[in-house]
Amino acid sequence: MGKHNLTALNEFVLMGITDHPELQAPLFGLFLIIYMISVVGNLGIIILTKMDSRLQTPMYFFLRHLAITDLGYSTTVGPKMLANFVVDENTISYYFCAAQLAFFILFINVELFILSAMSYDRYVAIYFLRMNSAEGRHKAFFTCGSPLTAVIVFFGTLIFMYMQPKSSHSFDGDKGASIFYTLVIPMLNPLIYSLRNKDVKYALHKTRKKIWNIFSTV
């Protein structure tokens, strides 16, 4: 059998977000801020829902695991993308790419299941609307707002990316949508729950007060 020249595939070249060098620094700063807000926000949700006794309900159980999932898949993609802004060669090894893809698919599928479970949980809450009292109906609608907003934002982005007609399809649009659901949505979810949820805001205020008291007595 004759010998043949074979080239082993051991790395991929990444195209990057933009081809304009003057945009590298501003985009790096923007995505770094987004990623840091995502990390701090999701860690905050995880800690609050674990420590505060008022946040030990099924909705906050799902919220805590949603924060873990958001933190997981944003960390799978975010640091490597940030590194690509500051290195000369935008490459990724074959095995690192395979591992990154595997973890990303895992976290995305977990997110889909968690959001589906949260949707069902909120459906049951909307069904707590048969109550005659106006206060009960208002509370049910209020508690449904944050989970439904998270569901709509996440699934809306996926629908835009994968169900748009071929005539309007563009690679730049795919990159923008990918950035949105890999970095922006993990940042938005903690903000949605902290800004719209009285229980989370109360737990945050109480935790912040405890920390302040600890430092003030030192």
C-alpha positions as CSV (number, residue, x, y, z in Angstrom):
1,M,0.0,0.0,0.0
2,G,1.4,3.4,-1.0
3,K,2.1,6.1,1.5
4,H,-0.1,9.2,1.3
5,N,0.3,12.7,2.8
6,L,-2.3,13.2,5.5
7,T,-2.9,16.4,7.4
8,A,-4.4,15.9,10.9
9,L,-7.1,18.4,12.0
10,N,-6.0,19.8,15.4
11,E,-7.4,23.3,15.5
12,F,-10.0,25.6,14.0
13,V,-9.7,29.2,13.0
14,L,-12.4,31.5,14.5
15,M,-13.8,34.2,12.3
16,G,-14.5,36.5,15.3
17,I,-17.3,39.1,15.8
18,T,-16.0,41.8,13.5
19,D,-13.3,42.3,10.8
20,H,-12.7,46.0,11.8
21,P,-9.7,46.3,14.1
22,E,-10.9,49.6,15.5
23,L,-13.9,47.9,17.1
24,Q,-11.9,45.2,18.9
25,A,-11.2,47.3,22.1
26,P,-14.8,48.7,22.5
27,L,-16.3,45.3,21.9
28,F,-14.0,43.7,24.4
29,G,-14.9,46.3,27.0
30,L,-18.6,45.8,26.3
31,F,-18.6,42.1,26.4
32,L,-16.4,42.0,29.5
33,I,-18.9,44.2,31.3
34,I,-21.8,42.0,30.2
35,Y,-20.0,38.9,31.3
36,M,-19.1,40.3,34.7
37,I,-22.7,41.4,35.3
38,S,-23.9,38.0,34.3
39,V,-21.5,36.3,36.7
40,V,-22.2,38.6,39.7
41,G,-26.0,38.5,39.0
42,N,-26.3,34.8,38.7
43,L,-24.1,34.1,41.7
44,G,-26.2,36.6,43.6
45,I,-29.4,34.8,42.7
46,I,-27.9,31.4,43.6
47,I,-26.7,32.7,47.1
48,L,-30.0,34.5,47.8
49,T,-32.3,31.6,46.9
50,K,-30.1,29.3,49.0
51,M,-29.9,31.4,52.1
52,D,-33.2,33.2,52.5
53,S,-36.0,31.2,54.0
54,R,-38.7,33.1,52.0
55,L,-37.1,31.9,48.8
56,Q,-37.6,28.2,49.4
57,T,-40.5,27.6,47.1
58,P,-40.6,25.6,43.8
59,M,-40.4,28.8,41.7
60,Y,-37.1,29.8,43.4
61,F,-35.8,26.3,43.2
62,F,-36.1,26.5,39.4
63,L,-34.7,30.1,39.5
64,R,-31.6,28.9,41.4
65,H,-31.0,26.2,38.8
66,L,-31.7,28.6,36.0
67,A,-29.0,30.9,37.4
68,I,-26.6,27.9,37.6
69,T,-27.3,27.0,34.0
70,D,-26.9,30.6,32.8
71,L,-23.6,30.9,34.6
72,G,-22.5,27.6,33.1
73,Y,-23.2,28.2,29.4
74,S,-22.1,31.9,29.5
75,T,-18.8,30.8,31.1
76,T,-18.4,28.1,28.5
77,V,-18.4,30.7,25.7
78,G,-17.6,34.1,27.3
79,P,-13.9,33.8,28.5
80,K,-12.8,32.3,25.1
81,M,-14.6,35.0,23.2
82,L,-13.0,37.7,25.3
83,A,-9.6,36.1,24.9
84,N,-10.0,36.2,21.1
85,F,-10.1,40.0,21.3
86,V,-6.7,40.3,22.7
87,V,-4.7,37.5,21.0
88,D,-3.3,37.7,17.5
89,E,-4.3,34.2,16.3
90,N,-8.0,33.4,16.8
91,T,-7.7,29.6,16.9
92,I,-9.2,26.9,19.1
93,S,-8.0,23.3,19.4
94,Y,-10.1,20.5,18.2
95,Y,-10.6,18.9,21.6
96,F,-11.3,22.2,23.4
97,C,-13.9,23.1,20.7
98,A,-15.5,19.7,21.1
99,A,-15.6,20.0,24.9
100,Q,-17.0,23.6,24.6
101,L,-19.7,22.5,22.2
102,A,-20.6,19.5,24.4
103,F,-21.0,21.7,27.6
104,F,-22.8,24.4,25.7
105,I,-25.4,21.9,24.3
106,L,-25.8,20.4,27.7
107,F,-26.4,23.7,29.4
108,I,-28.8,24.9,26.7
109,N,-30.9,21.7,26.9
110,V,-31.0,22.0,30.7
111,E,-32.1,25.7,30.3
112,L,-34.9,24.6,27.9
113,F,-36.2,22.0,30.5
114,I,-36.0,24.5,33.4
115,L,-37.8,27.2,31.4
116,S,-40.5,24.7,30.4
117,A,-40.9,23.6,34.1
118,M,-41.1,27.3,35.1
119,S,-43.7,27.9,32.4
120,Y,-45.8,25.1,33.8
121,D,-45.4,26.3,37.3
122,R,-46.6,29.7,36.3
123,Y,-49.5,28.2,34.4
124,V,-50.6,26.6,37.6
125,A,-50.3,30.0,39.3
126,I,-52.4,31.6,36.6
127,Y,-55.0,28.9,37.2
128,F,-54.7,30.4,41.4
129,L,-56.8,33.3,39.4
130,R,-60.1,31.5,40.1
131,M,-59.8,33.1,43.5
132,N,-62.5,35.7,44.1
133,S,-60.2,38.2,45.9
134,A,-58.6,41.0,43.8
135,E,-55.4,40.7,45.9
136,G,-55.0,37.0,45.0
137,R,-55.4,37.7,41.3
138,H,-52.9,40.6,41.5
139,K,-50.3,38.4,43.3
140,A,-50.7,35.6,40.8
141,F,-50.2,38.0,37.8
142,F,-47.2,39.6,39.6
143,T,-45.4,36.4,40.3
144,C,-46.0,35.2,36.7
145,G,-44.4,38.3,35.1
146,S,-40.7,37.5,35.7
147,P,-40.7,33.9,34.6
148,L,-42.8,34.6,31.5
149,T,-40.5,37.4,30.5
150,A,-37.5,35.1,30.8
151,V,-39.3,32.5,28.7
152,I,-40.3,34.9,26.0
153,V,-36.9,36.5,25.7
154,F,-35.1,33.1,25.4
155,F,-37.5,31.3,23.1
156,G,-38.0,34.5,21.1
157,T,-34.3,34.7,20.3
158,L,-34.2,31.0,19.3
159,I,-37.2,31.4,17.0
160,F,-35.7,34.5,15.4
161,M,-32.5,32.6,14.7
162,Y,-33.7,29.2,13.5
163,M,-37.1,30.0,11.9
164,Q,-36.4,33.1,9.9
165,P,-36.9,32.8,6.1
166,K,-33.9,32.0,4.0
167,S,-34.4,35.2,2.0
168,S,-33.6,37.3,5.0
169,H,-31.0,35.0,6.6
170,S,-27.6,36.5,7.1
171,F,-24.4,35.3,8.8
172,D,-24.1,38.6,10.7
173,G,-27.6,38.2,12.0
174,D,-26.7,34.7,13.3
175,K,-23.7,36.0,15.1
176,G,-25.8,38.8,16.7
177,A,-28.4,36.3,17.8
178,S,-25.8,33.9,19.1
179,I,-24.2,36.7,21.2
180,F,-27.6,37.6,22.6
181,Y,-28.6,34.2,23.9
182,T,-25.0,33.2,25.1
183,L,-24.1,36.4,26.9
184,V,-27.0,38.9,27.0
185,I,-29.8,36.6,28.2
186,P,-27.7,35.2,31.1
187,M,-27.2,38.8,32.1
188,L,-30.8,39.8,31.7
189,N,-32.3,36.9,33.7
190,P,-30.9,38.0,37.1
191,L,-31.9,41.6,36.3
192,I,-35.5,40.6,35.4
193,Y,-35.9,38.7,38.6
194,S,-34.2,41.2,40.9
195,L,-36.0,44.3,39.4
196,R,-39.5,42.7,39.1
197,N,-39.6,40.5,42.1
198,K,-40.4,41.8,45.6
199,D,-39.2,38.7,47.4
200,V,-35.8,38.8,45.7
201,K,-35.5,42.5,46.3
202,Y,-36.4,42.0,50.0
203,A,-33.8,39.2,50.3
204,L,-31.2,41.3,48.6
205,H,-31.9,44.2,50.9
206,K,-31.8,42.0,54.0
207,T,-28.5,40.3,52.9
208,R,-26.9,43.6,52.1
209,K,-27.9,44.9,55.6
210,K,-26.4,41.9,57.2
211,I,-23.1,42.4,55.4
212,W,-23.1,46.1,56.3
213,N,-23.6,45.2,60.0
214,I,-20.8,42.7,59.9
215,F,-18.4,45.2,58.4
216,S,-19.5,48.0,60.6
217,T,-18.7,46.0,63.8
218,V,-15.2,45.0,62.6
